[in-house]
Amino acid sequence: MCNVAPAITAHAHPNTPAPADDFAERMIDTLNGGATALMLSLGHRTGLFDCMAELPPATSQRIADEADLHERYVREWLGAMVAARIVELDPSQGLYRLPQEHAAFLTREGTPENIAVFAQYIAVLGQVEDDILQCFKRGGGVPYERYTRFHDVMAEDSAQTVVAALHEHILPLVPGLTGDLDRGIDVLDIGCGSGRALIAMAHAYPNSRFVGYDLSPEAICRARAEAERLGLTNTLFETRDVTELGETRCYDLITTFDAIHDQKHPARVLAGIADALRPGGTLLMQDIAGSSHHHEDKDHPIGPFLYTISCMHCMSVSLAQGGDGLGAMWGKEKALEMLGAAGFDRVHVHSLDHDFQNYFYVAQGT
């Protein structure tokens, strides 16, 4: 077991400058936050948060029984949750309780506010730390297939950030779009992943036709299976590298949800999108909210989190393909520059009140 006490006591001397003490405390908070993120991920994946939200104050044994888990592990997990002030404990009776106001941000019932979904990224990215270390030394990147469970987590992420807001908030950003979808148009989703957003649109707008492309065969298989399960006949999913899209005036709407920055050559993808749109067609692009300048992201609510995902996944998977390694934090300034270079001379950038993580670009060409 490691011992971090010396790191704390080293700054406990009365002559230690206050900024050093403050920094040491911040680093300890970081250790606790990282550890808590792992426990949040486990609480989500095991269903413990969902289970506790439905239970009255209960013993560790009852919680374990209800969740069909081993009590000893549940008890230690509960210790972490109590220490993190997430779960409350009545020590006189040994009863644990997940407060309602906490459950609202930690359970599947709380979607789209479930922060435990995002905590899974910490565990997933930790699995490739050794690979990323070698990239620091030798260059290159880590390919998609090295990221265990990444598509699972991305699917849940997409369900919260995109699908949950799709019909009420995102699609209405394009004037007249919902009416066009009702009447029937051709839609392409670039980097569709497991297809959750495209399937949601296909289900809501049966008169329109929907195509999804993604580099991952695993993700495309999932998308096809879900479309088949729902009996959708207006969807087509294909495994494709979209660097050279090679389609001309085929679509009325092209969407990209959190996908352009991952591409091997994003500028070429945007140029291909511009060519693939019919006259008057629209690109609806959701991407990470941030600046192209590091110093302007210091006050971003989850800046360190987003840069970490970018370094350990988004940038790296692009570099693994011999790509540009743009990264998730390419920023609004760079995005607007690249959209303009691709031929989009009318671009509107939108933010949604409930979503500080993303910008939504509505772009059209001449």
C-alpha positions as CSV (number, residue, x, y, z in Angstrom):
1,M,0.0,0.0,0.0
2,C,1.4,3.4,-0.9
3,N,1.7,6.2,1.7
4,V,0.9,9.7,0.6
5,A,1.3,11.1,4.2
6,P,4.8,12.5,3.5
7,A,3.5,14.5,0.6
8,I,1.0,16.2,3.0
9,T,3.3,16.6,6.0
10,A,6.1,18.0,3.9
11,H,4.0,21.2,3.5
12,A,2.8,21.3,7.1
13,H,5.8,23.3,8.4
14,P,4.7,26.8,9.6
15,N,7.3,28.4,7.3
16,T,5.9,26.7,4.2
17,P,4.5,29.3,1.8
18,A,0.7,29.3,1.6
19,P,0.6,28.7,-2.2
20,A,2.6,25.5,-1.7
21,D,0.1,24.3,1.0
22,D,-2.8,25.1,-1.3
23,F,-1.2,23.2,-4.2
24,A,-0.5,20.2,-2.0
25,E,-4.1,20.1,-0.8
26,R,-5.3,20.4,-4.5
27,M,-3.2,17.4,-5.4
28,I,-4.6,15.4,-2.6
29,D,-8.1,16.3,-3.7
30,T,-7.1,15.1,-7.2
31,L,-6.0,11.8,-5.8
32,N,-9.3,11.4,-4.0
33,G,-11.3,12.5,-7.1
34,G,-9.5,10.0,-9.3
35,A,-10.1,7.2,-6.9
36,T,-13.8,8.2,-6.4
37,A,-14.2,8.2,-10.2
38,L,-13.2,4.5,-10.3
39,M,-15.7,3.7,-7.6
40,L,-18.4,5.7,-9.4
41,S,-17.7,3.6,-12.5
42,L,-18.0,0.4,-10.5
43,G,-21.2,1.6,-8.8
44,H,-22.7,2.3,-12.3
45,R,-21.6,-1.0,-13.9
46,T,-22.7,-3.2,-11.0
47,G,-26.0,-1.4,-10.7
48,L,-25.4,-0.5,-7.1
49,F,-26.5,3.1,-7.5
50,D,-29.7,2.0,-9.2
51,C,-30.3,-0.6,-6.5
52,M,-29.7,1.7,-3.6
53,A,-31.9,4.4,-5.1
54,E,-34.8,2.0,-4.7
55,L,-34.0,0.8,-1.2
56,P,-34.7,2.3,2.2
57,P,-31.6,2.6,4.5
58,A,-30.1,-0.9,4.4
59,T,-27.2,-3.0,5.6
60,S,-24.3,-3.9,3.3
61,Q,-25.6,-7.5,3.2
62,R,-29.1,-6.5,2.1
63,I,-27.6,-4.1,-0.6
64,A,-25.4,-6.9,-1.8
65,D,-28.3,-9.4,-1.9
66,E,-30.5,-7.0,-3.8
67,A,-27.8,-6.3,-6.4
68,D,-26.8,-10.0,-6.5
69,L,-23.2,-9.2,-5.6
70,H,-20.7,-10.4,-3.0
71,E,-21.1,-8.6,0.3
72,R,-17.5,-8.1,1.2
73,Y,-16.8,-6.1,-2.0
74,V,-20.0,-4.1,-1.6
75,R,-19.0,-3.3,2.0
76,E,-15.6,-1.9,0.9
77,W,-17.2,0.0,-1.9
78,L,-19.7,1.5,0.5
79,G,-16.7,2.6,2.6
80,A,-15.3,4.6,-0.3
81,M,-18.8,6.1,-1.0
82,V,-19.2,7.1,2.7
83,A,-15.7,8.6,2.7
84,A,-16.5,10.5,-0.5
85,R,-19.7,11.8,1.1
86,I,-21.8,10.2,-1.6
87,V,-23.5,7.6,0.6
88,E,-24.7,8.3,4.1
89,L,-24.2,5.8,7.0
90,D,-26.1,5.5,10.3
91,P,-23.2,3.9,12.3
92,S,-25.5,2.9,15.2
93,Q,-27.5,0.6,13.0
94,G,-25.1,-0.1,10.2
95,L,-27.5,1.3,7.6
96,Y,-26.4,2.9,4.3
97,R,-28.5,5.3,2.3
98,L,-28.1,7.0,-1.1
99,P,-29.8,10.4,-0.8
100,Q,-32.3,11.2,-3.5
101,E,-30.4,14.3,-4.5
102,H,-27.3,12.2,-5.1
103,A,-29.2,9.5,-6.9
104,A,-30.4,12.1,-9.4
105,F,-26.9,12.3,-10.7
106,L,-25.8,8.7,-10.3
107,T,-28.5,6.4,-11.6
108,R,-29.8,5.3,-15.0
109,E,-33.1,6.8,-13.9
110,G,-31.3,10.1,-13.7
111,T,-30.4,10.2,-17.4
112,P,-29.3,12.6,-18.9
113,E,-27.7,13.8,-15.7
114,N,-25.9,10.6,-14.8
115,I,-22.3,11.6,-14.1
116,A,-21.4,8.0,-13.3
117,V,-21.5,7.3,-17.0
118,F,-18.6,9.7,-17.6
119,A,-16.6,8.3,-14.7
120,Q,-16.2,5.1,-16.7
121,Y,-13.8,6.9,-19.0
122,I,-11.2,7.1,-16.2
123,A,-11.1,3.3,-15.9
124,V,-11.2,2.7,-19.7
125,L,-8.3,5.2,-20.4
126,G,-6.3,3.8,-17.5
127,Q,-6.1,0.5,-19.4
128,V,-4.1,2.1,-22.2
129,E,-1.7,4.1,-20.1
130,D,1.3,1.9,-20.9
131,D,0.5,2.2,-24.7
132,I,0.2,6.0,-24.4
133,L,3.5,6.1,-22.5
134,Q,5.2,4.4,-25.4
135,C,3.6,7.0,-27.8
136,F,5.1,9.8,-25.7
137,K,8.5,8.2,-26.3
138,R,8.2,7.0,-29.9
139,G,5.3,8.9,-31.4
140,G,2.4,7.3,-33.2
141,G,-0.8,6.4,-31.6
142,V,-3.0,3.7,-30.1
143,P,-5.5,2.1,-32.4
144,Y,-9.2,1.8,-31.7
145,E,-9.1,-1.9,-30.9
146,R,-6.9,-1.4,-27.9
147,Y,-9.7,0.5,-26.1
148,T,-11.7,-2.1,-24.2
149,R,-15.3,-1.1,-23.7
150,F,-14.8,2.3,-25.3
151,H,-17.8,1.8,-27.6
152,D,-20.0,0.8,-24.7
153,V,-19.2,4.0,-22.8
154,M,-19.5,6.2,-25.9
155,A,-22.9,4.7,-26.5
156,E,-24.1,5.6,-23.0
157,D,-22.4,9.1,-23.4
158,S,-24.2,9.6,-26.7
159,A,-27.5,8.6,-25.2
160,Q,-27.1,11.3,-22.6
161,T,-25.5,14.2,-24.5
162,V,-27.1,13.7,-27.9
163,V,-30.1,11.4,-28.0
164,A,-31.8,12.8,-24.9
165,A,-31.6,16.3,-26.3
166,L,-32.0,15.4,-30.0
167,H,-35.7,16.1,-30.7
168,E,-36.3,19.0,-28.3
169,H,-33.0,20.9,-28.5
170,I,-30.6,19.8,-31.3
171,L,-32.6,19.3,-34.4
172,P,-34.6,22.5,-34.0
173,L,-31.3,24.4,-34.2
174,V,-31.7,24.0,-38.0
175,P,-34.7,26.1,-39.2
176,G,-37.3,24.0,-40.8
177,L,-35.4,20.8,-40.4
178,T,-38.0,18.8,-38.5
179,G,-40.6,19.6,-41.2
180,D,-38.2,18.4,-43.9
181,L,-37.5,15.2,-42.0
182,D,-41.3,14.6,-41.7
183,R,-41.7,15.0,-45.5
184,G,-38.6,12.8,-46.2
185,I,-35.0,13.7,-46.9
186,D,-31.6,11.9,-47.1
187,V,-29.5,12.0,-44.0
188,L,-25.9,10.8,-43.4
189,D,-24.3,10.5,-40.0
190,I,-20.5,10.5,-40.1
191,G,-18.8,8.6,-37.2
192,C,-22.2,7.2,-36.2
193,G,-20.7,4.8,-33.6
194,S,-23.4,2.4,-32.4
195,G,-26.0,4.4,-34.2
196,R,-28.1,5.6,-31.3
197,A,-28.6,9.1,-32.7
198,L,-29.3,8.0,-36.2
199,I,-31.7,5.3,-35.0
200,A,-33.6,7.8,-32.9
201,M,-34.0,10.0,-35.9
202,A,-35.0,7.0,-38.2
203,H,-37.6,5.9,-35.7
204,A,-39.1,9.4,-35.4
205,Y,-39.1,10.2,-39.1
206,P,-40.0,7.1,-41.1
207,N,-40.3,9.1,-44.4
208,S,-36.6,10.0,-44.4
209,R,-33.7,7.8,-45.3
210,F,-30.7,7.5,-42.9
211,V,-27.1,6.3,-43.6
212,G,-24.5,5.8,-40.9
213,Y,-20.7,5.4,-41.5
214,D,-18.1,4.5,-38.9
215,L,-14.6,3.1,-38.9
216,S,-15.4,0.5,-36.3
217,P,-16.9,-2.8,-37.4
218,E,-17.9,-3.6,-33.8
219,A,-19.9,-0.4,-33.6
220,I,-21.6,-0.9,-37.0
221,C,-22.6,-4.4,-36.0
222,R,-24.3,-3.0,-32.9
223,A,-26.1,-0.4,-34.9
224,R,-27.4,-2.9,-37.5
225,A,-28.6,-5.2,-34.7
226,E,-30.5,-2.5,-33.0
227,A,-32.1,-1.2,-36.2
228,E,-33.1,-4.8,-37.0
229,R,-34.5,-5.3,-33.5
230,L,-36.6,-2.2,-33.9
231,G,-37.8,-3.2,-37.4
232,L,-36.4,-0.1,-39.0
233,T,-36.4,-0.3,-42.8
234,N,-35.0,3.3,-43.5
235,T,-31.5,2.8,-42.2
236,L,-28.2,1.7,-43.7
237,F,-25.0,1.2,-41.7
238,E,-21.6,0.7,-43.2
239,T,-18.0,0.3,-42.0
240,R,-16.1,3.0,-43.8
241,D,-13.1,5.2,-43.6
242,V,-14.6,8.6,-44.5
243,T,-11.3,10.3,-45.2
244,E,-12.2,10.1,-48.9
245,L,-16.0,10.2,-48.8
246,G,-16.3,10.3,-52.6
247,E,-20.0,11.2,-52.7
248,T,-21.4,14.1,-54.6
249,R,-24.7,15.9,-53.9
250,C,-26.3,12.8,-52.2
251,Y,-27.6,14.2,-48.9
252,D,-29.8,17.0,-47.6
253,L,-28.5,16.7,-44.1
254,I,-25.2,15.4,-42.7
255,T,-24.7,15.1,-39.0
256,T,-21.5,14.5,-37.0
257,F,-21.8,14.0,-33.3
258,D,-18.5,14.3,-31.4
259,A,-16.7,12.7,-34.4
260,I,-14.8,15.1,-36.6
261,H,-11.9,15.6,-34.3
262,D,-11.2,11.9,-34.1
263,Q,-10.8,11.6,-37.9
264,K,-7.5,10.7,-39.6
265,H,-7.6,13.9,-41.7
266,P,-10.5,16.1,-40.4
267,A,-10.0,18.8,-43.1
268,R,-10.5,16.2,-45.9
269,V,-13.5,14.8,-44.2
270,L,-15.1,18.3,-43.9
271,A,-14.4,18.9,-47.6
272,G,-15.9,15.6,-48.5
273,I,-19.0,16.5,-46.5
274,A,-19.3,19.8,-48.3
275,D,-19.2,17.9,-51.7
276,A,-21.8,15.3,-50.5
277,L,-24.4,17.8,-49.5
278,R,-27.0,18.9,-52.1
279,P,-27.5,22.6,-52.8
280,G,-29.1,24.1,-49.7
281,G,-28.0,21.1,-47.6
282,T,-26.8,21.5,-44.0
283,L,-24.1,20.1,-41.8
284,L,-25.1,19.8,-38.2
285,M,-21.9,19.2,-36.3
286,Q,-21.7,18.7,-32.5
287,D,-18.2,18.9,-31.1
288,I,-16.4,19.7,-27.8
289,A,-16.8,23.2,-26.4
290,G,-13.4,24.8,-25.9
291,S,-10.9,27.2,-27.2
292,S,-8.0,26.6,-29.6
293,H,-5.8,28.4,-27.0
294,H,-4.9,26.5,-23.8
295,H,-4.9,29.5,-21.5
296,E,-8.5,30.2,-22.4
297,D,-9.6,26.7,-21.2
298,K,-8.4,27.2,-17.6
299,D,-11.9,28.1,-16.5
300,H,-13.6,25.3,-18.4
301,P,-15.7,23.3,-15.9
302,I,-14.2,20.0,-17.1
303,G,-11.2,21.2,-19.0
304,P,-8.7,18.7,-17.4
305,F,-11.1,15.8,-18.1
306,L,-11.6,16.7,-21.7
307,Y,-7.9,17.3,-22.4
308,T,-7.2,13.9,-20.8
309,I,-9.7,12.1,-23.0
310,S,-8.2,13.9,-26.0
311,C,-4.6,13.0,-25.2
312,M,-5.4,9.4,-24.3
313,H,-7.9,8.6,-27.0
314,C,-9.1,11.2,-29.6
315,M,-5.7,12.5,-30.6
316,S,-4.1,9.1,-30.3
317,V,-6.5,7.1,-32.5
318,S,-6.0,9.6,-35.3
319,L,-2.2,9.4,-35.0
320,A,-2.4,5.6,-35.0
321,Q,-3.8,5.9,-38.5
322,G,-1.0,8.1,-39.6
323,G,-3.4,11.0,-39.2
324,D,-3.2,14.7,-38.1
325,G,-4.0,14.0,-34.4
326,L,-6.3,17.1,-34.2
327,G,-7.6,16.1,-30.7
328,A,-10.9,16.8,-29.0
329,M,-9.8,20.2,-27.8
330,W,-9.3,21.7,-31.3
331,G,-11.5,24.6,-30.2
332,K,-14.1,26.8,-31.8
333,E,-11.5,29.0,-33.5
334,K,-9.9,26.1,-35.4
335,A,-13.3,24.5,-36.1
336,L,-14.5,27.7,-37.8
337,E,-11.3,28.1,-39.7
338,M,-11.6,24.5,-41.0
339,L,-15.3,24.8,-41.9
340,G,-14.6,27.9,-43.9
341,A,-11.7,26.2,-45.7
342,A,-14.0,23.3,-46.6
343,G,-16.5,25.6,-48.3
344,F,-19.0,26.4,-45.5
345,D,-19.3,30.2,-45.6
346,R,-22.4,30.3,-43.4
347,V,-21.8,28.9,-39.9
348,H,-23.7,29.5,-36.8
349,V,-22.4,28.2,-33.4
350,H,-24.9,27.3,-30.8
351,S,-24.7,26.4,-27.1
352,L,-27.4,24.7,-25.2
353,D,-28.3,25.9,-21.7
354,H,-28.1,22.4,-20.2
355,D,-24.8,21.4,-22.0
356,F,-21.5,23.1,-21.2
357,Q,-19.5,20.3,-22.9
358,N,-20.5,20.9,-26.5
359,Y,-20.9,23.4,-29.3
360,F,-23.4,22.8,-32.1
361,Y,-22.3,24.1,-35.5
362,V,-25.0,24.6,-38.2
363,A,-23.1,25.1,-41.5
364,Q,-24.1,25.6,-45.1
365,G,-22.1,26.3,-48.2
366,T,-22.8,28.7,-51.1
